[in-house]
Each structure stands twice: as structure tokens, then as C-alpha cells.
Amino acid sequence: MNTTPQWQYNEFKQLGTDYEDISVVQAYEERMSKFRNFNAEAEAIFSACKINSSHTLLDAGTGTGWFARKASGQCKEITAIDV
């Protein structure tokens, strides 16, 4: 029996883009790279947060996982989570 009220938000229900398919990830990142510089964004974050190889990071709402992949070479450990 489902005891969750009908009005309650189901955070586990897939609503947006499903990034489990690598071709969807590649298409998304290609579209975004036309107006975003992913590398510059990541470097700005690393610099502002003074990220180094001893740090452990949490990437919450990781989406395609691009930042987590980039950060994996900059820090000790990264955990990337998303619904």
C-alpha cells in the first residue's frame, strides 16, 4: 500500500533528461559547449575554492557528471550524486 500523499513531490521520479545514455550526455555537452566554456568554469571553481589534491569534494546535482570527471584529476576523492 502506498502511504505517500498524492501532493508530495516524488524526488525519485525521472522528470528531466535521463543521462544514463552516453549518447544523450554527449549531445547535451556538445550543445552546451557552444555557449559555455566548461574548462574555464571548472578552473574558476578550483581556484575560488582553492581545490588541491588533498581535498574531498561532493558534486550534488551532478547532471552529466562533467564537473565530477574534471575534478577527479584535481582532488583526492569526489562523490557525485543526482536523483
PyMOL Python script that loads the backbone (N, CA, C, O; Angstrom):
from pymol import cmd

cmd.read_pdbstr("""\
ATOM      1  N   MET A   1       0.840  -1.169   0.000  1.00  0.00           N
ATOM      2  CA  MET A   1       0.000   0.000   0.000  1.00  0.00           C
ATOM      3  C   MET A   1       0.894   1.245   0.000  1.00  0.00           C
ATOM      4  O   MET A   1       1.833   1.325   0.792  1.00  0.00           O
ATOM      5  N   ASN A   2       0.616   2.208  -0.871  1.00  0.00           N
ATOM      6  CA  ASN A   2       1.356   3.447  -0.937  1.00  0.00           C
ATOM      7  C   ASN A   2       0.771   4.436   0.070  1.00  0.00           C
ATOM      8  O   ASN A   2      -0.388   4.836  -0.037  1.00  0.00           O
ATOM      9  N   THR A   3       1.591   4.823   1.050  1.00  0.00           N
ATOM     10  CA  THR A   3       1.113   5.745   2.084  1.00  0.00           C
ATOM     11  C   THR A   3       1.572   7.182   1.830  1.00  0.00           C
ATOM     12  O   THR A   3       1.322   8.068   2.648  1.00  0.00           O
ATOM     13  N   THR A   4       2.238   7.414   0.706  1.00  0.00           N
ATOM     14  CA  THR A   4       2.690   8.759   0.374  1.00  0.00           C
ATOM     15  C   THR A   4       1.512   9.586  -0.128  1.00  0.00           C
ATOM     16  O   THR A   4       0.785   9.150  -1.020  1.00  0.00           O
ATOM     17  N   PRO A   5       1.317  10.772   0.435  1.00  0.00           N
ATOM     18  CA  PRO A   5       0.216  11.628  -0.030  1.00  0.00           C
ATOM     19  C   PRO A   5       0.399  11.995  -1.504  1.00  0.00           C
ATOM     20  O   PRO A   5       1.529  12.169  -1.962  1.00  0.00           O
ATOM     21  N   GLN A   6      -0.671  12.109  -2.225  1.00  0.00           N
ATOM     22  CA  GLN A   6      -0.632  12.382  -3.657  1.00  0.00           C
ATOM     23  C   GLN A   6       0.059  13.721  -3.959  1.00  0.00           C
ATOM     24  O   GLN A   6       0.687  13.863  -5.008  1.00  0.00           O
ATOM     25  N   TRP A   7      -0.050  14.687  -3.064  1.00  0.00           N
ATOM     26  CA  TRP A   7       0.530  16.006  -3.278  1.00  0.00           C
ATOM     27  C   TRP A   7       2.034  16.054  -3.060  1.00  0.00           C
ATOM     28  O   TRP A   7       2.684  17.016  -3.470  1.00  0.00           O
ATOM     29  N   GLN A   8       2.600  15.028  -2.417  1.00  0.00           N
ATOM     30  CA  GLN A   8       4.018  15.048  -2.071  1.00  0.00           C
ATOM     31  C   GLN A   8       4.882  14.795  -3.300  1.00  0.00           C
ATOM     32  O   GLN A   8       4.622  13.889  -4.092  1.00  0.00           O
ATOM     33  N   TYR A   9       5.914  15.621  -3.436  1.00  0.00           N
ATOM     34  CA  TYR A   9       6.858  15.512  -4.549  1.00  0.00           C
ATOM     35  C   TYR A   9       7.646  14.209  -4.459  1.00  0.00           C
ATOM     36  O   TYR A   9       8.179  13.870  -3.403  1.00  0.00           O
ATOM     37  N   ASN A  10       7.717  13.487  -5.566  1.00  0.00           N
ATOM     38  CA  ASN A  10       8.481  12.239  -5.625  1.00  0.00           C
ATOM     39  C   ASN A  10       9.847  12.542  -6.226  1.00  0.00           C
ATOM     40  O   ASN A  10       9.989  12.627  -7.446  1.00  0.00           O
ATOM     41  N   GLU A  11      10.852  12.704  -5.368  1.00  0.00           N
ATOM     42  CA  GLU A  11      12.173  13.082  -5.846  1.00  0.00           C
ATOM     43  C   GLU A  11      12.885  11.974  -6.611  1.00  0.00           C
ATOM     44  O   GLU A  11      13.935  12.229  -7.201  1.00  0.00           O
ATOM     45  N   PHE A  12      12.365  10.778  -6.622  1.00  0.00           N
ATOM     46  CA  PHE A  12      12.999   9.673  -7.339  1.00  0.00           C
ATOM     47  C   PHE A  12      12.403   9.447  -8.727  1.00  0.00           C
ATOM     48  O   PHE A  12      12.914   8.627  -9.490  1.00  0.00           O
ATOM     49  N   LYS A  13      11.330  10.161  -9.062  1.00  0.00           N
ATOM     50  CA  LYS A  13      10.704  10.015 -10.372  1.00  0.00           C
ATOM     51  C   LYS A  13      11.503  10.803 -11.405  1.00  0.00           C
ATOM     52  O   LYS A  13      11.776  11.988 -11.209  1.00  0.00           O
ATOM     53  N   GLN A  14      11.876  10.155 -12.496  1.00  0.00           N
ATOM     54  CA  GLN A  14      12.635  10.805 -13.560  1.00  0.00           C
ATOM     55  C   GLN A  14      11.732  11.799 -14.275  1.00  0.00           C
ATOM     56  O   GLN A  14      10.734  11.412 -14.883  1.00  0.00           O
ATOM     57  N   LEU A  15      12.084  13.083 -14.202  1.00  0.00           N
ATOM     58  CA  LEU A  15      11.284  14.125 -14.845  1.00  0.00           C
ATOM     59  C   LEU A  15      12.024  14.800 -15.991  1.00  0.00           C
ATOM     60  O   LEU A  15      11.421  15.131 -17.012  1.00  0.00           O
ATOM     61  N   GLY A  16      13.300  15.002 -15.831  1.00  0.00           N
ATOM     62  CA  GLY A  16      14.079  15.713 -16.843  1.00  0.00           C
ATOM     63  C   GLY A  16      14.800  14.737 -17.748  1.00  0.00           C
ATOM     64  O   GLY A  16      14.372  13.600 -17.947  1.00  0.00           O
ATOM     65  N   THR A  17      15.894  15.210 -18.284  1.00  0.00           N
ATOM     66  CA  THR A  17      16.709  14.404 -19.178  1.00  0.00           C
ATOM     67  C   THR A  17      17.339  13.246 -18.417  1.00  0.00           C
ATOM     68  O   THR A  17      17.846  13.420 -17.308  1.00  0.00           O
ATOM     69  N   ASP A  18      17.301  12.071 -19.020  1.00  0.00           N
ATOM     70  CA  ASP A  18      17.896  10.883 -18.417  1.00  0.00           C
ATOM     71  C   ASP A  18      19.315  10.731 -18.968  1.00  0.00           C
ATOM     72  O   ASP A  18      19.499  10.426 -20.146  1.00  0.00           O
ATOM     73  N   TYR A  19      20.308  10.945 -18.115  1.00  0.00           N
ATOM     74  CA  TYR A  19      21.698  10.920 -18.545  1.00  0.00           C
ATOM     75  C   TYR A  19      22.346   9.543 -18.424  1.00  0.00           C
ATOM     76  O   TYR A  19      23.572   9.445 -18.384  1.00  0.00           O
ATOM     77  N   GLU A  20      21.553   8.489 -18.366  1.00  0.00           N
ATOM     78  CA  GLU A  20      22.139   7.152 -18.330  1.00  0.00           C
ATOM     79  C   GLU A  20      22.641   6.719 -19.703  1.00  0.00           C
ATOM     80  O   GLU A  20      23.491   5.834 -19.805  1.00  0.00           O
ATOM     81  N   ASP A  21      22.117   7.340 -20.756  1.00  0.00           N
ATOM     82  CA  ASP A  21      22.510   7.010 -22.128  1.00  0.00           C
ATOM     83  C   ASP A  21      23.652   7.930 -22.540  1.00  0.00           C
ATOM     84  O   ASP A  21      23.473   9.147 -22.594  1.00  0.00           O
ATOM     85  N   ILE A  22      24.819   7.370 -22.829  1.00  0.00           N
ATOM     86  CA  ILE A  22      26.011   8.167 -23.138  1.00  0.00           C
ATOM     87  C   ILE A  22      25.796   9.061 -24.344  1.00  0.00           C
ATOM     88  O   ILE A  22      26.373  10.146 -24.399  1.00  0.00           O
ATOM     89  N   SER A  23      24.992   8.653 -25.310  1.00  0.00           N
ATOM     90  CA  SER A  23      24.761   9.498 -26.483  1.00  0.00           C
ATOM     91  C   SER A  23      23.972  10.751 -26.101  1.00  0.00           C
ATOM     92  O   SER A  23      24.161  11.804 -26.711  1.00  0.00           O
ATOM     93  N   VAL A  24      23.095  10.655 -25.105  1.00  0.00           N
ATOM     94  CA  VAL A  24      22.346  11.816 -24.607  1.00  0.00           C
ATOM     95  C   VAL A  24      23.308  12.769 -23.893  1.00  0.00           C
ATOM     96  O   VAL A  24      23.214  13.988 -24.044  1.00  0.00           O
ATOM     97  N   VAL A  25      24.222  12.207 -23.124  1.00  0.00           N
ATOM     98  CA  VAL A  25      25.232  13.012 -22.418  1.00  0.00           C
ATOM     99  C   VAL A  25      26.094  13.758 -23.437  1.00  0.00           C
ATOM    100  O   VAL A  25      26.321  14.960 -23.298  1.00  0.00           O
ATOM    101  N   GLN A  26      26.565  13.058 -24.444  1.00  0.00           N
ATOM    102  CA  GLN A  26      27.426  13.673 -25.451  1.00  0.00           C
ATOM    103  C   GLN A  26      26.697  14.781 -26.203  1.00  0.00           C
ATOM    104  O   GLN A  26      27.268  15.843 -26.451  1.00  0.00           O
ATOM    105  N   ALA A  27      25.450  14.542 -26.564  1.00  0.00           N
ATOM    106  CA  ALA A  27      24.664  15.553 -27.284  1.00  0.00           C
ATOM    107  C   ALA A  27      24.440  16.789 -26.411  1.00  0.00           C
ATOM    108  O   ALA A  27      24.555  17.917 -26.892  1.00  0.00           O
ATOM    109  N   TYR A  28      24.122  16.582 -25.139  1.00  0.00           N
ATOM    110  CA  TYR A  28      23.904  17.693 -24.213  1.00  0.00           C
ATOM    111  C   TYR A  28      25.181  18.523 -24.057  1.00  0.00           C
ATOM    112  O   TYR A  28      25.153  19.748 -24.177  1.00  0.00           O
ATOM    113  N   GLU A  29      26.282  17.852 -23.792  1.00  0.00           N
ATOM    114  CA  GLU A  29      27.531  18.569 -23.580  1.00  0.00           C
ATOM    115  C   GLU A  29      27.972  19.301 -24.843  1.00  0.00           C
ATOM    116  O   GLU A  29      28.546  20.386 -24.755  1.00  0.00           O
ATOM    117  N   GLU A  30      27.719  18.733 -25.996  1.00  0.00           N
ATOM    118  CA  GLU A  30      28.051  19.404 -27.256  1.00  0.00           C
ATOM    119  C   GLU A  30      27.208  20.672 -27.428  1.00  0.00           C
ATOM    120  O   GLU A  30      27.731  21.715 -27.821  1.00  0.00           O
ATOM    121  N   ARG A  31      25.905  20.585 -27.135  1.00  0.00           N
ATOM    122  CA  ARG A  31      25.033  21.772 -27.227  1.00  0.00           C
ATOM    123  C   ARG A  31      25.489  22.854 -26.257  1.00  0.00           C
ATOM    124  O   ARG A  31      25.591  24.024 -26.627  1.00  0.00           O
ATOM    125  N   MET A  32      25.760  22.467 -25.027  1.00  0.00           N
ATOM    126  CA  MET A  32      26.145  23.440 -24.001  1.00  0.00           C
ATOM    127  C   MET A  32      27.497  24.084 -24.291  1.00  0.00           C
ATOM    128  O   MET A  32      27.715  25.246 -23.951  1.00  0.00           O
ATOM    129  N   SER A  33      28.400  23.343 -24.913  1.00  0.00           N
ATOM    130  CA  SER A  33      29.744  23.876 -25.172  1.00  0.00           C
ATOM    131  C   SER A  33      29.734  24.990 -26.211  1.00  0.00           C
ATOM    132  O   SER A  33      30.740  25.676 -26.392  1.00  0.00           O
ATOM    133  N   LYS A  34      28.617  25.177 -26.891  1.00  0.00           N
ATOM    134  CA  LYS A  34      28.517  26.272 -27.867  1.00  0.00           C
ATOM    135  C   LYS A  34      28.427  27.627 -27.183  1.00  0.00           C
ATOM    136  O   LYS A  34      28.760  28.646 -27.788  1.00  0.00           O
ATOM    137  N   PHE A  35      27.981  27.657 -25.931  1.00  0.00           N
ATOM    138  CA  PHE A  35      27.892  28.930 -25.226  1.00  0.00           C
ATOM    139  C   PHE A  35      28.470  28.888 -23.811  1.00  0.00           C
ATOM    140  O   PHE A  35      28.399  29.881 -23.087  1.00  0.00           O
ATOM    141  N   ARG A  36      29.037  27.756 -23.412  1.00  0.00           N
ATOM    142  CA  ARG A  36      29.690  27.631 -22.109  1.00  0.00           C
ATOM    143  C   ARG A  36      31.095  27.107 -22.320  1.00  0.00           C
ATOM    144  O   ARG A  36      31.337  26.282 -23.201  1.00  0.00           O
ATOM    145  N   ASN A  37      32.010  27.588 -21.513  1.00  0.00           N
ATOM    146  CA  ASN A  37      33.363  27.074 -21.533  1.00  0.00           C
ATOM    147  C   ASN A  37      33.537  26.235 -20.266  1.00  0.00           C
ATOM    148  O   ASN A  37      33.886  26.750 -19.203  1.00  0.00           O
ATOM    149  N   PHE A  38      33.285  24.932 -20.405  1.00  0.00           N
ATOM    150  CA  PHE A  38      33.320  24.031 -19.254  1.00  0.00           C
ATOM    151  C   PHE A  38      34.669  24.076 -18.534  1.00  0.00           C
ATOM    152  O   PHE A  38      34.720  24.117 -17.305  1.00  0.00           O
ATOM    153  N   ASN A  39      35.751  24.069 -19.300  1.00  0.00           N
ATOM    154  CA  ASN A  39      37.082  24.071 -18.676  1.00  0.00           C
ATOM    155  C   ASN A  39      37.311  25.344 -17.874  1.00  0.00           C
ATOM    156  O   ASN A  39      37.827  25.284 -16.757  1.00  0.00           O
ATOM    157  N   ALA A  40      36.937  26.494 -18.423  1.00  0.00           N
ATOM    158  CA  ALA A  40      37.116  27.760 -17.710  1.00  0.00           C
ATOM    159  C   ALA A  40      36.261  27.795 -16.446  1.00  0.00           C
ATOM    160  O   ALA A  40      36.703  28.283 -15.405  1.00  0.00           O
ATOM    161  N   GLU A  41      35.028  27.273 -16.540  1.00  0.00           N
ATOM    162  CA  GLU A  41      34.158  27.225 -15.359  1.00  0.00           C
ATOM    163  C   GLU A  41      34.782  26.369 -14.260  1.00  0.00           C
ATOM    164  O   GLU A  41      34.822  26.767 -13.096  1.00  0.00           O
ATOM    165  N   ALA A  42      35.264  25.195 -14.642  1.00  0.00           N
ATOM    166  CA  ALA A  42      35.870  24.291 -13.656  1.00  0.00           C
ATOM    167  C   ALA A  42      37.106  24.933 -13.032  1.00  0.00           C
ATOM    168  O   ALA A  42      37.280  24.887 -11.814  1.00  0.00           O
ATOM    169  N   GLU A  43      37.958  25.527 -13.851  1.00  0.00           N
ATOM    170  CA  GLU A  43      39.173  26.162 -13.329  1.00  0.00           C
ATOM    171  C   GLU A  43      38.825  27.309 -12.381  1.00  0.00           C
ATOM    172  O   GLU A  43      39.509  27.506 -11.377  1.00  0.00           O
ATOM    173  N   ALA A  44      37.776  28.064 -12.684  1.00  0.00           N
ATOM    174  CA  ALA A  44      37.350  29.157 -11.797  1.00  0.00           C
ATOM    175  C   ALA A  44      36.889  28.607 -10.450  1.00  0.00           C
ATOM    176  O   ALA A  44      37.175  29.193  -9.405  1.00  0.00           O
ATOM    177  N   ILE A  45      36.181  27.488 -10.474  1.00  0.00           N
ATOM    178  CA  ILE A  45      35.723  26.858  -9.231  1.00  0.00           C
ATOM    179  C   ILE A  45      36.916  26.331  -8.432  1.00  0.00           C
ATOM    180  O   ILE A  45      36.999  26.546  -7.223  1.00  0.00           O
ATOM    181  N   PHE A  46      37.840  25.641  -9.107  1.00  0.00           N
ATOM    182  CA  PHE A  46      39.027  25.118  -8.420  1.00  0.00           C
ATOM    183  C   PHE A  46      39.814  26.250  -7.769  1.00  0.00           C
ATOM    184  O   PHE A  46      40.280  26.126  -6.637  1.00  0.00           O
ATOM    185  N   SER A  47      39.954  27.346  -8.492  1.00  0.00           N
ATOM    186  CA  SER A  47      40.709  28.494  -7.982  1.00  0.00           C
ATOM    187  C   SER A  47      39.992  29.159  -6.809  1.00  0.00           C
ATOM    188  O   SER A  47      40.601  29.428  -5.774  1.00  0.00           O
ATOM    189  N   ALA A  48      38.699  29.422  -6.975  1.00  0.00           N
ATOM    190  CA  ALA A  48      37.935  30.108  -5.920  1.00  0.00           C
ATOM    191  C   ALA A  48      37.883  29.285  -4.638  1.00  0.00           C
ATOM    192  O   ALA A  48      37.916  29.835  -3.537  1.00  0.00           O
ATOM    193  N   CYS A  49      37.803  27.975  -4.786  1.00  0.00           N
ATOM    194  CA  CYS A  49      37.707  27.087  -3.612  1.00  0.00           C
ATOM    195  C   CYS A  49      39.068  26.572  -3.165  1.00  0.00           C
ATOM    196  O   CYS A  49      39.168  25.844  -2.178  1.00  0.00           O
ATOM    197  N   LYS A  50      40.113  26.951  -3.892  1.00  0.00           N
ATOM    198  CA  LYS A  50      41.480  26.516  -3.580  1.00  0.00           C
ATOM    199  C   LYS A  50      41.569  24.984  -3.480  1.00  0.00           C
ATOM    200  O   LYS A  50      42.148  24.433  -2.544  1.00  0.00           O
ATOM    201  N   ILE A  51      40.975  24.323  -4.477  1.00  0.00           N
ATOM    202  CA  ILE A  51      40.958  22.855  -4.522  1.00  0.00           C
ATOM    203  C   ILE A  51      42.367  22.327  -4.781  1.00  0.00           C
ATOM    204  O   ILE A  51      43.078  22.816  -5.658  1.00  0.00           O
ATOM    205  N   ASN A  52      42.755  21.319  -4.000  1.00  0.00           N
ATOM    206  CA  ASN A  52      44.042  20.668  -4.246  1.00  0.00           C
ATOM    207  C   ASN A  52      43.907  19.161  -4.063  1.00  0.00           C
ATOM    208  O   ASN A  52      42.829  18.648  -3.763  1.00  0.00           O
ATOM    209  N   SER A  53      45.007  18.474  -4.246  1.00  0.00           N
ATOM    210  CA  SER A  53      44.990  17.010  -4.267  1.00  0.00           C
ATOM    211  C   SER A  53      44.678  16.365  -2.925  1.00  0.00           C
ATOM    212  O   SER A  53      44.523  15.146  -2.858  1.00  0.00           O
ATOM    213  N   SER A  54      44.582  17.142  -1.859  1.00  0.00           N
ATOM    214  CA  SER A  54      44.235  16.563  -0.553  1.00  0.00           C
ATOM    215  C   SER A  54      42.741  16.679  -0.248  1.00  0.00           C
ATOM    216  O   SER A  54      42.270  16.139   0.754  1.00  0.00           O
ATOM    217  N   HIS A  55      42.000  17.373  -1.099  1.00  0.00           N
ATOM    218  CA  HIS A  55      40.582  17.622  -0.837  1.00  0.00           C
ATOM    219  C   HIS A  55      39.664  16.493  -1.295  1.00  0.00           C
ATOM    220  O   HIS A  55      39.956  15.761  -2.241  1.00  0.00           O
ATOM    221  N   THR A  56      38.549  16.384  -0.589  1.00  0.00           N
ATOM    222  CA  THR A  56      37.454  15.506  -0.972  1.00  0.00           C
ATOM    223  C   THR A  56      36.286  16.404  -1.330  1.00  0.00           C
ATOM    224  O   THR A  56      35.942  17.304  -0.564  1.00  0.00           O
ATOM    225  N   LEU A  57      35.664  16.173  -2.495  1.00  0.00           N
ATOM    226  CA  LEU A  57      34.572  17.016  -2.973  1.00  0.00           C
ATOM    227  C   LEU A  57      33.267  16.246  -3.080  1.00  0.00           C
ATOM    228  O   LEU A  57      33.251  15.029  -3.264  1.00  0.00           O
ATOM    229  N   LEU A  58      32.178  16.987  -2.962  1.00  0.00           N
ATOM    230  CA  LEU A  58      30.840  16.455  -3.215  1.00  0.00           C
ATOM    231  C   LEU A  58      30.234  17.285  -4.341  1.00  0.00           C
ATOM    232  O   LEU A  58      30.115  18.504  -4.219  1.00  0.00           O
ATOM    233  N   ASP A  59      29.856  16.640  -5.423  1.00  0.00           N
ATOM    234  CA  ASP A  59      29.167  17.297  -6.533  1.00  0.00           C
ATOM    235  C   ASP A  59      27.704  16.873  -6.455  1.00  0.00           C
ATOM    236  O   ASP A  59      27.335  15.801  -6.935  1.00  0.00           O
ATOM    237  N   ALA A  60      26.882  17.711  -5.854  1.00  0.00           N
ATOM    238  CA  ALA A  60      25.456  17.407  -5.691  1.00  0.00           C
ATOM    239  C   ALA A  60      24.693  17.964  -6.881  1.00  0.00           C
ATOM    240  O   ALA A  60      24.857  19.130  -7.239  1.00  0.00           O
ATOM    241  N   GLY A  61      23.859  17.133  -7.492  1.00  0.00           N
ATOM    242  CA  GLY A  61      23.140  17.535  -8.696  1.00  0.00           C
ATOM    243  C   GLY A  61      24.082  17.494  -9.884  1.00  0.00           C
ATOM    244  O   GLY A  61      24.141  18.439 -10.671  1.00  0.00           O
ATOM    245  N   THR A  62      24.812  16.407 -10.014  1.00  0.00           N
ATOM    246  CA  THR A  62      25.919  16.314 -10.966  1.00  0.00           C
ATOM    247  C   THR A  62      25.505  16.331 -12.439  1.00  0.00           C
ATOM    248  O   THR A  62      26.342  16.591 -13.304  1.00  0.00           O
ATOM    249  N   GLY A  63      24.246  16.063 -12.740  1.00  0.00           N
ATOM    250  CA  GLY A  63      23.815  16.098 -14.152  1.00  0.00           C
ATOM    251  C   GLY A  63      24.559  15.075 -14.975  1.00  0.00           C
ATOM    252  O   GLY A  63      24.464  13.876 -14.713  1.00  0.00           O
ATOM    253  N   THR A  64      25.304  15.537 -15.976  1.00  0.00           N
ATOM    254  CA  THR A  64      26.046  14.613 -16.842  1.00  0.00           C
ATOM    255  C   THR A  64      27.307  14.096 -16.185  1.00  0.00           C
ATOM    256  O   THR A  64      27.911  13.139 -16.670  1.00  0.00           O
ATOM    257  N   GLY A  65      27.716  14.715 -15.084  1.00  0.00           N
ATOM    258  CA  GLY A  65      28.925  14.298 -14.395  1.00  0.00           C
ATOM    259  C   GLY A  65      30.190  14.962 -14.921  1.00  0.00           C
ATOM    260  O   GLY A  65      31.298  14.577 -14.549  1.00  0.00           O
ATOM    261  N   TRP A  66      30.023  15.963 -15.792  1.00  0.00           N
ATOM    262  CA  TRP A  66      31.189  16.594 -16.394  1.00  0.00           C
ATOM    263  C   TRP A  66      32.124  17.174 -15.337  1.00  0.00           C
ATOM    264  O   TRP A  66      33.325  16.905 -15.362  1.00  0.00           O
ATOM    265  N   PHE A  67      31.588  17.966 -14.408  1.00  0.00           N
ATOM    266  CA  PHE A  67      32.443  18.581 -13.398  1.00  0.00           C
ATOM    267  C   PHE A  67      33.122  17.513 -12.545  1.00  0.00           C
ATOM    268  O   PHE A  67      34.302  17.639 -12.218  1.00  0.00           O
ATOM    269  N   ALA A  68      32.397  16.480 -12.189  1.00  0.00           N
ATOM    270  CA  ALA A  68      32.979  15.407 -11.372  1.00  0.00           C
ATOM    271  C   ALA A  68      34.140  14.742 -12.106  1.00  0.00           C
ATOM    272  O   ALA A  68      35.172  14.443 -11.505  1.00  0.00           O
ATOM    273  N   ARG A  69      33.971  14.516 -13.392  1.00  0.00           N
ATOM    274  CA  ARG A  69      35.053  13.913 -14.176  1.00  0.00           C
ATOM    275  C   ARG A  69      36.266  14.836 -14.210  1.00  0.00           C
ATOM    276  O   ARG A  69      37.401  14.379 -14.071  1.00  0.00           O
ATOM    277  N   LYS A  70      36.033  16.117 -14.394  1.00  0.00           N
ATOM    278  CA  LYS A  70      37.128  17.094 -14.426  1.00  0.00           C
ATOM    279  C   LYS A  70      37.800  17.181 -13.047  1.00  0.00           C
ATOM    280  O   LYS A  70      39.027  17.212 -12.953  1.00  0.00           O
ATOM    281  N   ALA A  71      37.003  17.219 -11.996  1.00  0.00           N
ATOM    282  CA  ALA A  71      37.531  17.361 -10.639  1.00  0.00           C
ATOM    283  C   ALA A  71      38.299  16.122 -10.186  1.00  0.00           C
ATOM    284  O   ALA A  71      39.148  16.212  -9.300  1.00  0.00           O
ATOM    285  N   SER A  72      38.013  14.982 -10.777  1.00  0.00           N
ATOM    286  CA  SER A  72      38.679  13.751 -10.339  1.00  0.00           C
ATOM    287  C   SER A  72      40.188  13.823 -10.508  1.00  0.00           C
ATOM    288  O   SER A  72      40.921  13.118  -9.814  1.00  0.00           O
ATOM    289  N   GLY A  73      40.660  14.656 -11.409  1.00  0.00           N
ATOM    290  CA  GLY A  73      42.095  14.826 -11.589  1.00  0.00           C
ATOM    291  C   GLY A  73      42.683  15.928 -10.728  1.00  0.00           C
ATOM    292  O   GLY A  73      43.892  16.159 -10.759  1.00  0.00           O
ATOM    293  N   GLN A  74      41.842  16.615  -9.955  1.00  0.00           N
ATOM    294  CA  GLN A  74      42.291  17.758  -9.171  1.00  0.00           C
ATOM    295  C   GLN A  74      42.260  17.522  -7.662  1.00  0.00           C
ATOM    296  O   GLN A  74      42.867  18.277  -6.903  1.00  0.00           O
ATOM    297  N   CYS A  75      41.559  16.483  -7.230  1.00  0.00           N
ATOM    298  CA  CYS A  75      41.390  16.283  -5.793  1.00  0.00           C
ATOM    299  C   CYS A  75      41.568  14.811  -5.435  1.00  0.00           C
ATOM    300  O   CYS A  75      41.679  13.943  -6.301  1.00  0.00           O
ATOM    301  N   LYS A  76      41.590  14.567  -4.142  1.00  0.00           N
ATOM    302  CA  LYS A  76      41.814  13.211  -3.630  1.00  0.00           C
ATOM    303  C   LYS A  76      40.646  12.286  -3.970  1.00  0.00           C
ATOM    304  O   LYS A  76      40.839  11.156  -4.420  1.00  0.00           O
ATOM    305  N   GLU A  77      39.438  12.786  -3.746  1.00  0.00           N
ATOM    306  CA  GLU A  77      38.247  11.958  -3.935  1.00  0.00           C
ATOM    307  C   GLU A  77      37.069  12.861  -4.271  1.00  0.00           C
ATOM    308  O   GLU A  77      36.965  13.978  -3.764  1.00  0.00           O
ATOM    309  N   ILE A  78      36.182  12.368  -5.129  1.00  0.00           N
ATOM    310  CA  ILE A  78      34.958  13.111  -5.425  1.00  0.00           C
ATOM    311  C   ILE A  78      33.795  12.144  -5.424  1.00  0.00           C
ATOM    312  O   ILE A  78      33.873  11.036  -5.955  1.00  0.00           O
ATOM    313  N   THR A  79      32.707  12.598  -4.807  1.00  0.00           N
ATOM    314  CA  THR A  79      31.440  11.853  -4.827  1.00  0.00           C
ATOM    315  C   THR A  79      30.455  12.698  -5.611  1.00  0.00           C
ATOM    316  O   THR A  79      30.233  13.865  -5.287  1.00  0.00           O
ATOM    317  N   ALA A  80      29.865  12.111  -6.641  1.00  0.00           N
ATOM    318  CA  ALA A  80      28.915  12.813  -7.487  1.00  0.00           C
ATOM    319  C   ALA A  80      27.550  12.150  -7.306  1.00  0.00           C
ATOM    320  O   ALA A  80      27.404  10.940  -7.481  1.00  0.00           O
ATOM    321  N   ILE A  81      26.548  12.969  -6.950  1.00  0.00           N
ATOM    322  CA  ILE A  81      25.211  12.414  -6.726  1.00  0.00           C
ATOM    323  C   ILE A  81      24.168  13.215  -7.497  1.00  0.00           C
ATOM    324  O   ILE A  81      24.329  14.411  -7.738  1.00  0.00           O
ATOM    325  N   ASP A  82      23.132  12.546  -7.864  1.00  0.00           N
ATOM    326  CA  ASP A  82      21.983  13.169  -8.525  1.00  0.00           C
ATOM    327  C   ASP A  82      20.824  12.195  -8.383  1.00  0.00           C
ATOM    328  O   ASP A  82      21.025  10.996  -8.185  1.00  0.00           O
ATOM    329  N   VAL A  83      19.631  12.712  -8.484  1.00  0.00           N
ATOM    330  CA  VAL A  83      18.461  11.854  -8.388  1.00  0.00           C
ATOM    331  C   VAL A  83      18.532  10.813  -9.486  1.00  0.00           C
ATOM    332  O   VAL A  83      17.639   9.973  -9.598  1.00  0.00           O
TER     333      VAL A  83
END
""", "prot")
cmd.dss("prot")
cmd.show_as("cartoon", "prot")
cmd.util.cbc("prot")
cmd.orient("prot")
